Amino acid sequence: MARKHYLHRLFEPDSVAVVGASDRIDAVGGRVLHNILGGGFSGAVYPVNSRRTTVQGLQAYPRIGAIGVALDLVVIAVPASDVPDVLLDAAQAGVSAAIVLSAGFGGQATDGLSQQPLVRIAREHGIALLGPHTLGVLRPSWNFNASFARSVVGPGRVALLSQSVGFCNAMLDWAASNHFGMSLLASPGAAADVDFGDLLDYCAVDASTRSVLLYVERIADARAFVSGLRLAARVKPVVVLKSGGGAINDTAIDQAPMADAAFDAAVRRAGAVRVSSVHELLTAARTLASGTKAAAGQRVVMITNAAGPGAMATNRARHHGLPMACPSASTREALTAVMPSGWQCSNPVDLLGDAAPARFAEAAKALLGDPEVDTLLALLTPQGVTDPLACAEALVAQANPAGKPVMACWMGQDLVADSRALLSAASIPQFSSPERAVDALAYLASYRNSQNLLLQLTPPLSRHAAPDLPRARALVRDHMTAEASRLPAAAVVELFDAMDARVVPSPAAMTGAPASFHRRIALLLARAPAFGPVLFLGPAGSILPRLDGVQASLPPLNDYLCRELLGRVTKRFAMEPLLPSQETQLIDMLMTLSAIACEIPEVESISLPYLPLGDAAVPEAERIEVSLVPRGVGATASSYGHMAILPYPGELENRVSLPDGESLLIRPIRPEDADMEQRFVDGLSAQSRYYRFMYRLDHLSTAMLARFTQIDYDREMALVAVVDSGLPGERIVGVSRYAVNSDAVSCEFALAVSDEIQGRGIGSQLMQALFRIARDRGLELMEGEVLAHNRKMLALCRGLGFSLKRRLDDPDIVAVTRPL
């Protein structure tokens, strides 16, 4: 059986105690107990109240220690000043998880009681602590409601994570009123211990969660947030709501635009989608609940029985930049055959006010079969001769065989109520207005684009440049002072020269530079609050990053990411397309700034307020401002801690020789290894697959494959042993990996080697490499579980210095541990 997630006691407990429980359901503790009992929870429930012998019909206990049984979870609803003592009592009783509902805490003692005593107790005793100041958790499929919410929701496939207790309550009320089910709801509150990163990690592996909605107010740990977001978004759609301009991690007001642009870049780069309003979040929720997948392209075609809604939808599509499809000649002929004489084909396709269900069916069939069409939006108004339900049935009949995304907007209320129910039952997202329907299409397009960004694997340095890093770092060291300092123009020239880029010291080189606003770009590399170095891009003359709509991207960058960033700027500011030579110049500069951001942490910011774009133009050093701040000298594999996204660790690639003389390459796994990974697992014997996964597995699912090959190199590492078999391409013959545990000092490992070459030392080489990486990352202990009859693996573990011990609760499993 696969090992359970470290938060499983929080969401799937077998026993729970409620401290502060009472008979009053208008009190927090009373409401929580009422919700647990009323929700049908089948586990053991223990009220804790020192002044009562019974609470809500159950025996009450004066303290947790008096219960006398091991507990999975304790919910704490007492005054803030009493929480540390209660949590310590829970820790001494062996509780695995705790939810602190109590308010009155702050990040520092100046804005409330300090959270640090809670964190210390939780981490010393291995307690997963949610809160304080949280609504709690709901797990409808588990019949578990450990919250003080008043609304009741049923099981569903969408998870909601929100810091705001008020927002959680509002979303629960909406969900209950609209019969919208949820897989889980969790509120990290002040996030003293368990935060968004941990909750996203859980959602990524939770079988009942198909997609995630996220409401963010602040981020305490950007690396953990981005890492968890990337982990979840690899396998499930994630939609993030954070209103623009808000502070992140106590950001100052004048820094808010920069922080917001950085947040937007982080969400996009993590493979998630950001929305800016509750309406957009609800639209995304409906789309996610339907299971509708994003199309390979974005070309939209619309059919409607009224011109007005078609015009509304078209305007909204233009707002989002969605391209309108142009049906092929054969499709236009098929449509003409079912339309009245004199009909003119256009997009939206106006089926006219007398459109019968058969016309809807034929039009949908023809358009969905057209290779020039990616997505179909059907709009209907209940006119005098219209049968809304029959038209909905016709659309459903054509949608399922097509395999392309289909959305519907049946406008009105009572006359289309049955139609909407039918469409929803058929998993066709339906909306009451054209604008919301198009918003859903835009969400799908954004999601696909973000997923492409997620797949980008970027090294810290461009392969097209040859920087002299020792020289660049020495130059920075020579100009460092105790305070922040700026490089003089001559040093700027030398720095860029060391990075294999060119700038000039004299304004004379600017003679003849293009004067057109649209052919000049401003760049800024700066450290955004919480997210570290960020690259901002906008039109020249702007004050970056305060300009509304400025676009940003998190380094490290590659060619694809640079072009995507440039495309957003061109679109956002309606700029003229750049000439190929100009685009190349801009991308080269972006890559240079990205390399500096990665490799020289002492560089605080670089501002290029005027970058001329022309065949002979180069930036002038007098206009480039480089600000430095002491951050330590040198760059090593562990020095990327200043970045929210780690570069691909190419320095870990290593060619080794086996005892029989054969050479193989050991390197970190990459997203493009997915096909090789699938072939590797498929090629294992049934026994080897069982030994590796500890359950019978015939084939990796798409989600598992993404989970195994798209890693962030921060909280996990996976190494592949690759050989050239003489056939086209490479072949994986072994994989070792570890994932960091919640204590941040230990990790769990796994290893698999192809059956036909076991016993040749590949497993030992992979594990030795894994030991070195884990040790360099500050980990102290590696552990794992091995089936007792897997003798080869147990022998390898003994030879590598692991200690072995059979688990008392399951003698078929041997726990292996090794200090690093």
C-alpha positions, 0 to 999 in steps of 0.5 A, spaced: 500 500 500 502 506 498 504 511 504 499 516 506 500 523 505 503 527 511 496 531 512 491 525 511 490 525 519 487 532 518 482 530 512 481 523 514 481 522 521 479 516 525 478 520 532 477 527 533 477 531 540 474 538 540 477 542 545 472 548 547 466 544 546 459 546 548 452 545 548 451 552 545 451 552 537 452 559 537 459 558 540 465 556 535 466 550 539 459 548 540 458 549 532 464 545 530 462 539 535 455 540 532 457 540 525 462 533 526 456 530 529 451 532 524 455 530 518 455 523 519 462 522 521 463 515 523 469 516 527 470 517 535 468 524 537 471 526 544 468 533 547 473 537 552 470 541 557 473 542 564 466 545 566 462 539 564 461 532 564 457 531 558 456 536 552 451 535 546 450 528 549 457 525 549 461 524 555 466 530 556 473 530 558 477 536 562 483 535 558 486 531 552 490 527 556 484 525 560 481 521 554 486 516 555 486 513 547 491 515 541 487 521 537 488 523 530 486 530 530 484 535 535 480 541 534 482 547 538 477 553 540 479 556 546 481 563 548 488 565 544 492 565 551 490 558 552 492 555 546 499 553 547 497 549 553 492 545 550 497 544 544 502 541 549 497 537 552 495 534 545 502 533 543 504 529 550 497 525 548 500 523 541 496 527 537 498 527 529 494 533 527 491 540 530 486 545 528 487 552 531 480 556 530 482 561 535 484 568 533 488 573 536 495 571 534 499 575 529 506 573 525 509 577 531 507 579 538 506 586 536 500 585 532 497 579 537 500 573 541 506 570 538 505 564 534 512 561 535 510 557 541 505 553 537 510 552 531 515 550 536 510 545 539 508 542 533 514 541 530 518 538 536 512 533 536 510 532 529 504 535 529 501 538 523 498 544 525 492 548 521 491 555 523 490 559 527 484 563 525 482 558 521 475 556 519 477 549 519 476 543 514 471 540 510 471 533 507 464 531 504 466 525 502 469 523 508 462 525 512 467 530 516 466 537 517 471 540 522 469 547 521 464 552 524 461 554 518 453 554 517 452 552 510 452 544 508 455 542 501 455 535 498 461 531 495 464 534 489 471 534 485 473 541 486 477 543 492 477 550 495 483 553 499 482 560 502 486 564 507 479 568 509 474 565 513 469 570 510 470 568 503 470 561 505 463 562 508 461 566 502 463 560 497 460 555 502 453 558 501 454 559 494 455 552 493 450 549 498 445 554 494 447 551 487 448 544 489 455 545 487 459 539 491 466 540 493 472 535 495 475 538 500 475 545 503 481 548 508 483 555 511 490 555 512 488 562 516 495 565 519 498 559 516 503 558 522 505 551 520 501 548 514 500 553 509 498 553 502 504 549 499 502 543 504 495 544 502 496 544 495 501 538 496 495 534 499 490 536 493 495 534 488 495 526 490 488 526 493 484 522 489 477 525 490 480 532 488 480 533 480 481 541 480 483 546 485 480 553 487 485 558 491 484 565 494 490 568 496 491 574 501 498 574 503 504 569 502 509 568 507 514 563 503 514 564 496 518 558 494 514 553 498 507 556 495 510 556 488 513 549 489 506 547 491 502 550 486 507 547 481 506 540 484 498 541 484 498 544 477 502 539 474 496 534 475 490 538 476 487 545 474 488 550 479 485 557 479 487 562 483 484 569 485 487 575 488 485 582 487 490 586 483 494 591 487 494 587 494 500 586 498 504 580 499 508 578 505 507 585 508 508 589 501 509 596 502 503 600 498 508 603 493 511 596 492 504 593 491 504 594 483 511 590 483 508 585 488 502 584 484 505 583 477 510 578 480 505 574 483 501 574 476 508 571 473 509 566 479 502 563 478 503 563 470 509 560 471 507 555 475 501 552 470 495 555 474 490 560 472 489 567 475 482 570 475 481 577 478 474 577 480 469 572 484 465 572 478 470 569 474 472 564 480 465 561 479 465 561 472 472 557 472 469 553 478 463 551 473 468 549 468 472 545 472 466 541 475 464 539 468 471 536 466 471 540 460 479 540 457 482 545 454 483 544 446 490 544 442 488 551 439 484 557 441 480 558 435 472 559 437 466 558 433 459 561 435 452 559 433 446 563 435 439 564 434 439 571 435 445 576 433 445 580 439 448 575 444 453 573 438 455 580 438 456 580 445 460 574 445 464 576 440 466 583 443 468 579 449 472 574 445 476 580 442 477 583 449 480 576 451 484 576 445 481 569 443 481 568 435 475 567 431 475 561 427 474 561 420 470 555 417 472 551 411 469 551 404 466 544 405 463 546 412 460 553 409 457 548 404 454 544 409 451 550 413 448 553 407 445 546 405 441 547 412 439 554 412 434 558 408 436 561 401 440 568 401 443 566 408 450 569 409 456 565 413 460 568 418 462 567 425 458 568 429 454 563 425 447 566 425 442 560 425 436 565 425 430 566 430 426 560 427 432 555 428 429 548 429 433 543 433 435 540 427 438 546 424 442 546 431 444 539 430 447 540 423 450 546 424 454 543 431 456 537 427 459 541 421 463 546 425 465 541 430 468 536 425 472 542 421 479 542 423 479 549 423 475 550 429 478 548 436 472 550 440 464 551 439 460 556 443 452 555 442 448 561 444 440 561 445 434 565 447 427 563 448 424 566 442 417 564 440 418 558 435 424 556 439 424 549 443 430 550 448 430 543 451 430 540 444 435 544 442 439 543 448 438 535 446 441 536 439 447 540 442 448 534 447 448 529 441 453 532 437 458 534 443 460 528 446 462 525 439 466 531 437 471 531 443 472 538 442 470 543 448 463 545 447 460 551 451 453 553 452 449 560 454 441 559 454 439 566 456 433 567 460 430 564 466 424 559 467 423 557 460 431 555 459 431 552 466 430 544 464 435 546 458 440 548 463 439 542 467 440 537 461 446 541 459 450 540 466 448 533 466 451 532 460 458 535 462 457 541 458 458 548 462 452 552 461 452 560 463 447 565 463 450 570 459 455 570 453 460 574 457 461 569 462 461 563 457 466 567 453 470 568 460 470 560 461 473 559 454 478 564 456 480 560 462 481 554 458 486 558 453 489 561 459 490 554 462 493 551 456 498 557 455 500 556 463 501 549 462 506 550 456 510 555 461 510 550 466 513 545 462 519 549 460 525 547 463 530 552 464 538 552 466 541 558 469 545 560 463 543 560 456 546 555 451 547 561 446 552 565 451 559 564 454 559 568 460 565 569 464 562 568 471 568 568 475 570 575 472 563 577 473 563 575 480 569 578 482 567 585 479 561 585 483 565 583 489 570 589 488 564 594 488 561 592 494 560 596 500 557 595 507 551 599 504 547 598 497 551 601 492 551 602 484 556 600 479 559 606 475 558 606 467 565 603 466 563 597 471 557 596 467 560 595 461 565 590 464 559 586 467 555 586 461 562 584 457 563 578 462 556 576 461 557 575 453 553 581 452 555 588 449 553 595 452 557 602 450 560 607 455 558 613 450 551 616 448 555 617 441 553 610 440 545 612 440 546 616 434 540 614 429 537 610 434 529 609 432 525 615 435 518 611 435 515 609 441 513 602 439 520 600 437 523 602 444 523 597 450 524 598 458 527 592 462 527 592 469 530 586 473 528 587 481 527 583 487 520 583 488 517 582 495 517 575 497 518 572 490 526 574 489 528 576 482 523 578 477 524 581 470 519 586 468 518 589 461 514 595 458 514 600 453 520 605 454 518 611 457 514 608 463 516 607 470 517 600 471 514 596 475 509 601 477 506 602 470 499 599 470 499 592 466 506 591 466 508 584 464 513 580 468 516 573 468 520 569 473 527 567 471 530 563 469 528 564 462 529 560 456 527 562 448 520 560 449 519 564 455 522 570 453 518 570 446 511 569 451 513 575 455 514 579 449 508 577 446 504 579 452 507 586 452 506 587 445 498 585 446 497 589 452 500 595 450 498 595 442 505 595 440 508 594 433 511 587 432 518 587 432 523 586 426 526 579 427 533 583 428 530 587 434 526 581 437 533 577 437 536 583 440 531 584 446 531 576 447 539 576 448 538 582 453 533 578 457 537 572 457 543 576 460 539 579 465 536 572 467 543 569 467 545 575 472 539 574 476 541 566 477 548 567 478 550 573 482 545 574 488 548 580 490 545 584 484 539 587 487 536 591 480 538 593 473 534 598 470 534 599 462 529 605 461 531 606 454 533 600 450 533 602 443 532 596 438 535 597 431 540 593 427 546 597 429 543 600 436 546 597 443 544 600 450 549 605 453 552 604 460 550 611 462 543 609 462 543 602 465 543 602 473 546 596 477 544 596 484 548 591 489 546 589 496 551 584 500 548 577 499 554 573 500 559 571 495 559 566 489 554 561 486 553 554 488 548 549 487 545 551 493 545 559 492 539 559 488 535 560 494 534 567 492 529 565 487 522 562 487 523 557 481 530 553 481 533 552 475 534 546 472 540 543 475 545 541 469 551 541 474 548 534 477 549 531 470 555 526 471 557 520 467 559 514 470 562 507 469 559 501 471 564 495 474 563 491 467 566 498 463 559 500 460 558 508 461 552 511 463 549 518 464 546 520 471 542 526 470 536 529 473 529 527 470 526 532 465 519 533 463 521 531 456 523 524 459 515 522 459 515 517 454 522 514 456 519 514 463 513 510 461 517 505 457 521 504 462 516 502 467 512 498 462 518 494 461 519 492 468 516 485 470 510 485 474 514 483 480 519 489 479 513 494 478 510 491 485 516 492 489 517 499 486 510 501 488 507 496 493 501 495 489 499 492 482 500 497 477 500 495 469 501 502 466 502 509 469 496 514 468 497 521 465 497 524 472 502 519 475 507 520 469 506 528 469 508 527 477 514 523 476 517 527 470 515 534 472 519 536 478 521 542 481 528 540 484 527 543 490 522 539 495 524 533 491 529 530 486 529 524 481 535 522 477 535 517 471 540 513 469 540 513 461 544 509 456 545 509 448 542 502 446 544 503 439 537 505 437 535 512 435 534 516 442 536 514 449 533 509 454 532 509 461 535 503 465 534 506 472 530 511 476 532 514 484 528 519 487 527 522 494 521 527 496 522 531 502 518 530 508 514 535 512 519 536 517 524 539 512 530 535 514 528 528 512 526 525 505 523 518 503 526 515 497 524 510 491 529 506 486 527 502 480 532 498 475 530 495 469 530 487 470 535 485 465 541 489 468 540 488 475 546 486 479 551 491 475 551 496 480 546 501 477 542 502 483 548 503 487 550 509 483 543 512 483 543 511 490 550 514 492 548 520 487 542 521 491 545 521 497 550 527 495 544 531 493 540 530 499 546 532 503 548 538 499 541 540 500 541 540 508 537 534 509 539 529 514 536 523 514 533 518 508 528 513 509 524 508 505 519 502 506 521 495 502 517 489 502 520 484 506 520 479 501 524 484 496 531 481 498 535 484 492 533 491 495 534 489 502 541 487 500 542 493 497 540 497 503 544 494 507 550 495 503 549 502 502 549 503 510 541 503 511 539 500 518 533 495 517 527 494 522 520 491 520 514 495 522 510 492 528 503 494 525 505 491 518 510 485 518 510 485 511 514 492 510 521 493 512 523 500 514 530 502 512 533 509 514 540 512 513 543 518 516 546 523 511 
